[in-house]
Amino acid sequence: MTSAYHRKKQPEQVRQQLLEVAARLSLEQGIAGMTLDAVSQAAGVSKGGLLHHFPSKQALLDGLFDELVARFDRAIEAAMADDDVEKGRFTRAYLTVCFALDGEAERQGWQVLTIALLAEPNLKARWRDWVARRATEFAATDSSPNCLLARFAADGIWLADLLQSHEIDASTRANLFRNLKALSLQ
């Protein structure tokens, strides 16, 4: 009797690969073009393997959302840890992270999520929940109109970066960042 070669199982690596392929396909073909068959084929994972990690397309989109928001939260927490001024700390961290979304891989992930947020009511509701939870968590330090205005402006810059709709030179970008951070202290 021969023993067949068995690949060592690495479920977290397979899960991450599936998320990366799903993000790439969503960006290239849109959310509608990101089918489970296409993801499993492009990732080189059996359909059963994909379904083990993500039993539906919605579960796959939720996985993408969870991954990106977890990274966003970690980056915000890290930026807050470097800021010793309590008033507006969350807003400044939010600004820092939104202004830093300039890496190609990071931008692509957020492009996919932004498209999904617009198209998928479940993800839109989950994003609203995240915003509401953070607003409640930092209400004592970041609920001023100026903090809200700064975060709204950061959302606009974030969207402009994702869509690559505006060319903002480094000096102008730095001035916008400084001015918005100053709002968080008022």
C-alpha positions as a Markdown table, in Angstrom:
| # | Residue | x | y | z |
|---|---|---|---|---|
| 1 | Met | 0.0 | 0.0 | 0.0 |
| 2 | Thr | 1.4 | 3.4 | -0.9 |
| 3 | Ser | 1.0 | 6.4 | 1.2 |
| 4 | Ala | -0.1 | 9.5 | -0.6 |
| 5 | Tyr | 1.6 | 12.8 | 0.1 |
| 6 | His | -0.4 | 15.0 | 2.4 |
| 7 | Arg | 0.1 | 18.7 | 2.5 |
| 8 | Lys | 0.6 | 20.0 | 6.0 |
| 9 | Lys | -2.6 | 21.9 | 6.9 |
| 10 | Gln | -2.1 | 25.6 | 7.6 |
| 11 | Pro | -5.7 | 26.8 | 8.1 |
| 12 | Glu | -4.8 | 30.4 | 9.0 |
| 13 | Gln | -2.5 | 30.7 | 6.0 |
| 14 | Val | -5.2 | 29.3 | 3.7 |
| 15 | Arg | -7.8 | 31.6 | 5.2 |
| 16 | Gln | -5.5 | 34.7 | 4.7 |
| 17 | Gln | -4.9 | 33.6 | 1.1 |
| 18 | Leu | -8.6 | 33.3 | 0.4 |
| 19 | Leu | -9.2 | 36.8 | 1.8 |
| 20 | Glu | -6.4 | 38.2 | -0.4 |
| 21 | Val | -7.7 | 36.6 | -3.5 |
| 22 | Ala | -11.3 | 37.7 | -2.7 |
| 23 | Ala | -10.1 | 41.3 | -2.3 |
| 24 | Arg | -8.1 | 41.2 | -5.6 |
| 25 | Leu | -11.0 | 39.7 | -7.5 |
| 26 | Ser | -13.5 | 42.2 | -6.0 |
| 27 | Leu | -11.2 | 45.0 | -7.1 |
| 28 | Glu | -10.7 | 43.6 | -10.6 |
| 29 | Gln | -14.3 | 42.4 | -11.2 |
| 30 | Gly | -16.5 | 44.1 | -8.7 |
| 31 | Ile | -18.3 | 42.4 | -5.8 |
| 32 | Ala | -20.7 | 40.7 | -8.1 |
| 33 | Gly | -17.8 | 39.1 | -10.0 |
| 34 | Met | -16.3 | 37.7 | -6.8 |
| 35 | Thr | -17.9 | 34.3 | -6.8 |
| 36 | Leu | -16.9 | 31.5 | -4.5 |
| 37 | Asp | -15.9 | 29.4 | -7.5 |
| 38 | Ala | -13.7 | 32.1 | -8.8 |
| 39 | Val | -12.1 | 32.7 | -5.4 |
| 40 | Ser | -11.4 | 29.0 | -4.8 |
| 41 | Gln | -10.0 | 28.5 | -8.3 |
| 42 | Ala | -7.7 | 31.6 | -8.2 |
| 43 | Ala | -6.5 | 30.7 | -4.7 |
| 44 | Gly | -5.8 | 27.1 | -5.7 |
| 45 | Val | -8.0 | 25.8 | -2.9 |
| 46 | Ser | -10.8 | 23.3 | -3.3 |
| 47 | Lys | -14.4 | 24.7 | -3.1 |
| 48 | Gly | -14.8 | 22.5 | 0.0 |
| 49 | Gly | -11.7 | 24.1 | 1.5 |
| 50 | Leu | -13.1 | 27.6 | 0.9 |
| 51 | Leu | -16.5 | 26.6 | 2.3 |
| 52 | His | -14.8 | 25.3 | 5.4 |
| 53 | His | -13.5 | 28.8 | 6.1 |
| 54 | Phe | -16.3 | 30.9 | 4.5 |
| 55 | Pro | -19.6 | 29.0 | 4.1 |
| 56 | Ser | -21.1 | 31.8 | 1.9 |
| 57 | Lys | -20.1 | 34.8 | -0.1 |
| 58 | Gln | -21.5 | 37.0 | 2.7 |
| 59 | Ala | -19.2 | 35.2 | 5.2 |
| 60 | Leu | -16.3 | 35.9 | 2.9 |
| 61 | Leu | -17.2 | 39.6 | 2.7 |
| 62 | Asp | -17.6 | 39.6 | 6.5 |
| 63 | Gly | -14.2 | 38.1 | 6.7 |
| 64 | Leu | -12.7 | 40.8 | 4.6 |
| 65 | Phe | -14.5 | 43.5 | 6.7 |
| 66 | Asp | -13.3 | 41.9 | 9.9 |
| 67 | Glu | -9.7 | 41.7 | 8.7 |
| 68 | Leu | -9.5 | 45.3 | 7.5 |
| 69 | Val | -11.3 | 46.8 | 10.5 |
| 70 | Ala | -9.1 | 44.8 | 12.9 |
| 71 | Arg | -6.0 | 46.3 | 11.2 |
| 72 | Phe | -7.7 | 49.8 | 11.3 |
| 73 | Asp | -8.4 | 49.4 | 15.0 |
| 74 | Arg | -4.8 | 48.2 | 15.7 |
| 75 | Ala | -3.4 | 51.2 | 13.9 |
| 76 | Ile | -5.7 | 53.6 | 15.8 |
| 77 | Glu | -4.8 | 52.0 | 19.1 |
| 78 | Ala | -1.1 | 52.3 | 18.3 |
| 79 | Ala | -1.4 | 56.0 | 17.3 |
| 80 | Met | -3.4 | 56.7 | 20.5 |
| 81 | Ala | -0.7 | 55.0 | 22.6 |
| 82 | Asp | 1.8 | 57.6 | 21.2 |
| 83 | Asp | -0.4 | 60.6 | 22.1 |
| 84 | Asp | -0.3 | 61.8 | 25.7 |
| 85 | Val | -3.0 | 64.5 | 25.2 |
| 86 | Glu | -6.4 | 63.0 | 26.2 |
| 87 | Lys | -8.7 | 65.6 | 24.5 |
| 88 | Gly | -9.2 | 64.6 | 20.9 |
| 89 | Arg | -6.8 | 61.6 | 21.1 |
| 90 | Phe | -9.1 | 59.3 | 19.2 |
| 91 | Thr | -9.7 | 61.9 | 16.5 |
| 92 | Arg | -6.0 | 62.5 | 16.0 |
| 93 | Ala | -5.3 | 58.8 | 15.8 |
| 94 | Tyr | -8.2 | 58.4 | 13.3 |
| 95 | Leu | -6.6 | 61.2 | 11.2 |
| 96 | Thr | -3.2 | 59.7 | 11.4 |
| 97 | Val | -4.5 | 56.3 | 10.2 |
| 98 | Cys | -6.7 | 57.8 | 7.4 |
| 99 | Phe | -3.8 | 59.9 | 6.1 |
| 100 | Ala | -1.5 | 57.0 | 6.2 |
| 101 | Leu | -3.6 | 54.7 | 3.9 |
| 102 | Asp | -1.3 | 55.3 | 1.0 |
| 103 | Gly | 0.3 | 51.8 | 0.6 |
| 104 | Glu | -0.9 | 50.1 | -2.6 |
| 105 | Ala | -1.9 | 46.8 | -0.8 |
| 106 | Glu | -3.7 | 48.7 | 2.0 |
| 107 | Arg | -5.4 | 51.0 | -0.4 |
| 108 | Gln | -6.7 | 48.1 | -2.5 |
| 109 | Gly | -8.1 | 46.4 | 0.6 |
| 110 | Trp | -10.0 | 49.5 | 1.5 |
| 111 | Gln | -11.2 | 50.1 | -2.0 |
| 112 | Val | -12.8 | 46.7 | -1.9 |
| 113 | Leu | -14.3 | 47.4 | 1.4 |
| 114 | Thr | -15.6 | 50.8 | 0.4 |
| 115 | Ile | -17.3 | 49.4 | -2.6 |
| 116 | Ala | -18.7 | 46.6 | -0.5 |
| 117 | Leu | -20.0 | 49.1 | 2.1 |
| 118 | Leu | -21.9 | 50.9 | -0.6 |
| 119 | Ala | -23.3 | 47.8 | -2.1 |
| 120 | Glu | -23.9 | 45.5 | 0.9 |
| 121 | Pro | -26.5 | 46.6 | 3.5 |
| 122 | Asn | -25.0 | 44.1 | 6.1 |
| 123 | Leu | -21.6 | 45.7 | 5.8 |
| 124 | Lys | -22.9 | 49.2 | 5.9 |
| 125 | Ala | -24.7 | 48.4 | 9.1 |
| 126 | Arg | -21.6 | 46.8 | 10.6 |
| 127 | Trp | -19.6 | 50.0 | 9.7 |
| 128 | Arg | -22.2 | 52.2 | 11.3 |
| 129 | Asp | -22.0 | 50.0 | 14.4 |
| 130 | Trp | -18.2 | 50.4 | 14.5 |
| 131 | Val | -18.5 | 54.2 | 14.1 |
| 132 | Ala | -21.3 | 54.4 | 16.8 |
| 133 | Arg | -19.3 | 52.1 | 19.2 |
| 134 | Arg | -16.2 | 54.3 | 18.8 |
| 135 | Ala | -18.1 | 57.5 | 19.2 |
| 136 | Thr | -19.6 | 56.2 | 22.4 |
| 137 | Glu | -16.3 | 54.9 | 23.7 |
| 138 | Phe | -14.6 | 58.3 | 23.2 |
| 139 | Ala | -17.6 | 60.6 | 23.8 |
| 140 | Ala | -15.9 | 62.2 | 26.8 |
| 141 | Thr | -12.8 | 63.3 | 24.8 |
| 142 | Asp | -13.8 | 63.4 | 21.1 |
| 143 | Ser | -17.5 | 64.5 | 20.8 |
| 144 | Ser | -16.9 | 68.2 | 20.1 |
| 145 | Pro | -18.1 | 69.5 | 16.7 |
| 146 | Asn | -14.5 | 70.2 | 15.8 |
| 147 | Cys | -13.5 | 66.6 | 16.3 |
| 148 | Leu | -16.5 | 65.5 | 14.3 |
| 149 | Leu | -15.6 | 67.9 | 11.5 |
| 150 | Ala | -12.0 | 66.7 | 11.5 |
| 151 | Arg | -13.1 | 63.0 | 11.2 |
| 152 | Phe | -15.5 | 63.9 | 8.4 |
| 153 | Ala | -12.7 | 65.7 | 6.6 |
| 154 | Ala | -10.5 | 62.7 | 7.1 |
| 155 | Asp | -13.2 | 60.5 | 5.6 |
| 156 | Gly | -13.3 | 62.8 | 2.5 |
| 157 | Ile | -9.5 | 62.6 | 2.1 |
| 158 | Trp | -9.6 | 58.8 | 2.6 |
| 159 | Leu | -12.2 | 58.5 | -0.1 |
| 160 | Ala | -10.3 | 60.8 | -2.4 |
| 161 | Asp | -7.2 | 58.7 | -1.8 |
| 162 | Leu | -9.0 | 55.5 | -2.5 |
| 163 | Leu | -10.6 | 56.9 | -5.7 |
| 164 | Gln | -7.4 | 58.7 | -6.6 |
| 165 | Ser | -9.6 | 61.6 | -7.5 |
| 166 | His | -7.4 | 64.4 | -6.3 |
| 167 | Glu | -3.7 | 65.0 | -6.6 |
| 168 | Ile | -2.6 | 66.6 | -3.4 |
| 169 | Asp | 1.0 | 67.4 | -3.1 |
| 170 | Ala | 2.9 | 66.4 | 0.0 |
| 171 | Ser | 3.1 | 70.0 | 1.4 |
| 172 | Thr | -0.7 | 70.6 | 1.0 |
| 173 | Arg | -1.4 | 67.2 | 2.5 |
| 174 | Ala | 0.9 | 67.9 | 5.5 |
| 175 | Asn | -0.9 | 71.3 | 6.0 |
| 176 | Leu | -4.3 | 69.6 | 5.9 |
| 177 | Phe | -3.2 | 67.1 | 8.4 |
| 178 | Arg | -1.8 | 69.7 | 10.8 |
| 179 | Asn | -5.0 | 71.9 | 10.5 |
| 180 | Leu | -7.3 | 68.9 | 11.2 |
| 181 | Lys | -5.2 | 67.8 | 14.1 |
| 182 | Ala | -5.4 | 71.3 | 15.5 |
| 183 | Leu | -9.2 | 71.1 | 15.3 |
| 184 | Ser | -9.2 | 68.1 | 17.6 |
| 185 | Leu | -7.6 | 70.2 | 20.4 |
| 186 | Gln | -10.3 | 72.9 | 20.3 |
